[in-house]
Amino acid sequence: MSAPSTDRTTSRWRDWFRRAVDPECRLTLPEVRDLVADADRLLRECPGQTPAWAERPAPDVPSIRAILRGSQPMAAALGGALATLSAPGVFEDSVQLRLMAVLAHDLGVGGPGASRFDAFHRIMTAHRLTQEALPRPQLPESRVPDELFAAPAVVIALSRRPDLFTAELLGWDQQLRSRGMLAPWAWLRDADVNGDWSRLDLASTADGTPGLDKEVADCIAAADLGLERVAWGATAAECLLRQWDLALWRWTDSSSDPREAMVDLMSRRAREAVVYHDKSRLDGRSIQSWFAEARQDPRDFVEALGTSRYVRPGQPERSILLTKLTEFGSPMFRVFSPEDREIIARWILWLDEQRTTAEPTATPEVPERSAPLDAHLAAMADPAADAESPQSIREAYVALQGRHCPPAVLRFADEYVDYWLSLARRSMDRHPFPLPAELPSPGDLREWLLAAHDKHSDTIDLKHNAQHLPSREEVIDSTVQLSPLTLIDGSWLMGYTDVSFASTRVGYSLFETYWDELGNGDIEINHPKLYRDVLAGMDIDLPPTHSPEFASSDHLRDEAFELPVYWLAIGRYPVSRQPEVLGLNLAMELSGVGGSYRTARQAFRAYGFPTIFVDIHNTIDNVSTGHSAWAAEAIESYLESARAFGAEPADLEALWMRVRTGFASLDPDRTKRFGFTGSRIGESLRRRLKRGAGSDDDADPAPLRGVAHERRLYAFAAAHNQPLSGPWRRDPGAAPTNSTRTLR
């Protein structure tokens, strides 16, 4: 997708928001420079005054509704600055864990609909704005000024490149939290406007405890970051928030103006109305032609309507528009909602009055900037832009440790996932505990989970195992070879920290699972750290997981990296590979419960090694209330969403097959093991990757085949409760059509 236009007459900020909010959005540094340059131009056009919301008269209903509608994009971005900072390469970083704890308060943990954005939507619902409380991907279609998308678009776009902008994102986040609650929301709260406003206090935790702003500031101080870069993020946030304040003030003023509210109503209803008014006339023209024109600018139509026979200025109760034309049995019965009728009545009253709107109160000017915002990025280099495709499985492990990947590495990841899933499909029926072939009915998966747990337990003979333990050396070797896998535990769920996923019905338990794997922000119970404690008990000290030294360690064999690279690769596709991720997650969380964790504990105890790692997993992964149960519930929620959207039986079967494939992908038949040498499959993959390794910085980083576009369309719709459009299934071998290409 090309960068949005910078023409002031277009909806460029909507375009940026629409693109950046996609959890699989990939941005190059030149594109980010263009975005920030757009922001800088917007700020230069911004007058040197900002509104004082606290001095504004008490809010009326139109003002309340305008603020809620207009600030919805900003609410959607809450937590966005921190959402992509977590990655396998920093799983054991104590500062990153603390920041993730802050993010958890933004997103909510423990149930769907617990994020700050969800709380904002509940306030909208309390004010009869349910139909306008939109999921993030649909927000660009809302009828609010384009400038109200600027600040949210910038922070979400920057968050797509945490490899370049971690310091700037932290500066932005700290500046935002230092405000506590944004001024327009605080004005409504202080005026006792209905709603639970506490979740919109960005400096407070989910239970209302203050101090998140200080925690972020402490994290900045503890991290090795360039303070100038942090300051740039804070300045950018302050400037763009003041611009947002002023844009929202003006929007609120115009929405409170009865004439502007009527203009907005006619603009919103013109498209459907144009079909029904071919015979009625107004000022010598068909009303149909008026409505056709009103789709672009309804002001002339509203002016003509105000002087027509349909309206009596100052007397809505005697105006045909609100009486004869809309009563029971009339052509327009129930066409207008109660809110619409209120807008029309206020406009009719206003026609007989003199009405002015308030001007922004003069307050301190936007702070001086030593240089334009985009000057900071001008000299910045993107060290990853020219990275080549990995030439060994160990190189791939290192290259995939971060959140962002350069184009060549991303192509490798996509190809590797395809390769691995092809192995899983071929070996699906040979799995010792496969998912049922038939699409489960609601509740069936829960019963299957309990039965699978019983089978796991039945296969374990602890008394026999105690008499036939592997040797001490074998236990150590097995534990070491699992290190590349276990030290990135949860990496397949990396994409579910995204603000678009973490509190959805499908995504909330995946985020909580990921959150648990990393110790809920506490390094002492961080699972990778616990595993290193086990290794230390064996006198094994491996380098940091993200380092080339770890991947080149003589302790580790090549095959120890094959499954971990698959985890690292598929974790980048929370949208387009969602069914497979759901299946893999269930397989992983169930894999050791009641079985191998118990036998591992036997061996560890026999040789005096720490058992805490296997002990904790055997409990938190349990099939009743633990990660295994959550994983099954996430799959059932996913399938239930598909049914709710009217998926045909064939579509559901296709989705279920993908879930089953993901489940089998934890341990596929690797008789033809992937390898960069000596393997026909590996050599074929490497040749394909090398052909595309020289692409330039502006190239599409992951060209997907037709089926990939369709899985993106469906999965994204299901995850965000959006209406579906376009076909759901396509021949996997078909080339992408022009229509499917645009879905990226």
Sequence and secondary structure as in RCSB ss.txt:
>XXXX:A:sequence
MSAPSTDRTTSRWRDWFRRAVDPECRLTLPEVRDLVADADRLLRECPGQTPAWAERPAPDVPSIRAILRGSQPMA
AALGGALATLSAPGVFEDSVQLRLMAVLAHDLGVGGPGASRFDAFHRIMTAHRLTQEALPRPQLPESRVPDELFA
APAVVIALSRRPDLFTAELLGWDQQLRSRGMLAPWAWLRDADVNGDWSRLDLASTADGTPGLDKEVADCIAAADL
GLERVAWGATAAECLLRQWDLALWRWTDSSSDPREAMVDLMSRRAREAVVYHDKSRLDGRSIQSWFAEARQDPRD
FVEALGTSRYVRPGQPERSILLTKLTEFGSPMFRVFSPEDREIIARWILWLDEQRTTAEPTATPEVPERSAPLDA
HLAAMADPAADAESPQSIREAYVALQGRHCPPAVLRFADEYVDYWLSLARRSMDRHPFPLPAELPSPGDLREWLL
AAHDKHSDTIDLKHNAQHLPSREEVIDSTVQLSPLTLIDGSWLMGYTDVSFASTRVGYSLFETYWDELGNGDIEI
NHPKLYRDVLAGMDIDLPPTHSPEFASSDHLRDEAFELPVYWLAIGRYPVSRQPEVLGLNLAMELSGVGGSYRTA
RQAFRAYGFPTIFVDIHNTIDNVSTGHSAWAAEAIESYLESARAFGAEPADLEALWMRVRTGFASLDPDRTKRFG
FTGSRIGESLRRRLKRGAGSDDDADPAPLRGVAHERRLYAFAAAHNQPLSGPWRRDPGAAPTNSTRTLR
>XXXX:A:secstr
       TTS HHHHHHHHHTSTT    HHHHHHHHHHHHHHHHTS S    GGGS    HHHHHHHHHHTHHHH
HTTTTTTTT   GGGTT HHHHHHHHHHHHHH SSSTT SHHHHHHHHHHHTT GGG   GGGGGGSSS GGGGH
HHHHHHHHHT HHHHHHHHHHHHHHHHHTSS HHHHHHHHTT SS  GGG TTB TTS B HHHHHHHHHHHS  
 HHHHHHHHHHHHHHHHHHHHHHHHHHHHHHSHHHHHHHHHHHHHHHHTTT SS EETTEEHHHHHHHHTT  HH
HHHHHHTSTT  TT GGG GGGTTTTSTTSTTTTTS HHHHHHHHHHHHHTTS                SS TTH
HHHT   TTTT    SSHHHHHHHTSSS   HHHHHHHHHHHHHHHHHHHHHGGGSSS   SS   TTHHHHHHH
HHHHHHHHT  HHHHHHS   HHHHHHHHHHTHHHHTTTTGGGGGGGSTTTTTSTTTHHHHHHHHHHTTTT GGG
 HHHHHHHHHHHTT     TTSHHHHT TTS GGGGHHHHHHHHHTT TTTTHHHHHHHHHHHHHTTTTTHHHHH
HHHHHHTT   HHHHHHHHHT TTTSHHHHHHHHHHHHHHHHHHTT  HHHHHHHHHHHHHHHHTTS   TT   
SSS HHHHHHHHHHHHTTT  TTS SS   HHHHHHHHHHHHHHHT    S S   TTS   HHHHTT 
